[in-house]
Amino acid sequence: MSDKKDYKDESAQSDDRFSGEDKERRPGRPKFFRKKVCRFCVNRNEVDYKDVEILGRYVTERGKILPARITGACARHQRAIATGVKRARHLALLPFVGN
């Protein structure tokens, strides 16, 4: 019977390893999270398919459109970015595939 008690004690200790406190102590993780802000909302700019320099920031080297969680764009402007990149690709202003 003492074996069962030891087993329960071990499981309680293993649950402590995965508590939220340990996640905060891991090295390499930021201690605070800074919310990303949509550049188009802040600057009151609109997405233009002819502005290849700005649209190039939202495309990877392989030609993929970056998601909003990485770029920080709001949903409205993320859709406009995707449409602008697709239009620029169609007019050969941006490549479909990166080098």
For each residue, the residues with C-beta under 8 A, 3 or more apart:
1: 4 5
2: 5 6
3: 6 7
4: 1 7 8
5: 1 2 8 9
6: 2 3 9 10
7: 3 4 10 11
8: 4 5 11 12
9: 5 6 12 13
10: 6 7 13 14
11: 7 8 14 15
12: 8 9 15 16
13: 9 10 16 17
14: 10 11 17 18
15: 11 12 18 19
16: 12 13 19
17: 13 14 22
18: 14 15 22
19: 15 16 22
20: 23 24
21: 24 25
22: 17 18 19 25 26
23: 20 26 29
24: 20 21 29 31
25: 21 22
26: 22 23 29
27:
28:
29: 23 24 26
30: 33
31: 24
32:
33: 30
34:
35:
36: 71 72
37: 41 42 72
38: 41 42 72 73 74 77
39: 42 43 45 72 73
40: 43 44 45 46 47 73 74 77 80
41: 37 38 44 74 77
42: 37 38 39
43: 39 40
44: 40 41
45: 39 40
46: 40 80
47: 40 51 54 55 77 80 81 83 84
48: 51 54 84
49: 55 83 84 85 87 88 91 93
50: 88 93
51: 47 48 54 55
52: 55 56 88 93 94
53: 56 57
54: 47 48 51 57 58
55: 47 49 51 52 58 59 81 84 85 88 94
56: 52 53 59 94
57: 53 54 71
58: 54 55 65 66 71 73 81 85
59: 55 56 63 64 65 66 85 94 98
60: 63 64 65 66 98
61: 98 99
62: 97 98
63: 59 60 94 95 96 97 98
64: 59 60
65: 58 59 60 81 82 85
66: 58 59 60 70 71
67: 70 71 78
68: 71 72 73 74 75 78
69:
70: 66 67
71: 36 57 58 66 67 68 78 81
72: 36 37 38 39 68
73: 38 39 40 58 68 77 78 81
74: 38 40 41 68 77 78
75: 68 78 79
76: 79 80
77: 38 40 41 47 73 74 80 81
78: 67 68 71 73 74 75 81 82
79: 75 76 82 83
80: 40 46 47 76 77 83 84
81: 47 55 58 65 71 73 77 78 84 85
82: 65 78 79 85 86
83: 47 49 79 80 86 87
84: 47 48 49 55 80 81 87 88
85: 49 55 58 59 65 81 82 88 89 94
86: 82 83 89 90
87: 49 83 84 90 91
88: 49 50 52 55 84 85 91 93 94
89: 85 86 92 93 94 95 96
90: 86 87
91: 49 87 88
92: 89
93: 49 50 52 88 89
94: 52 55 56 59 63 85 88 89
95: 63 89 98 99
96: 63 89
97: 62 63
98: 59 60 61 62 63 95
99: 61 95
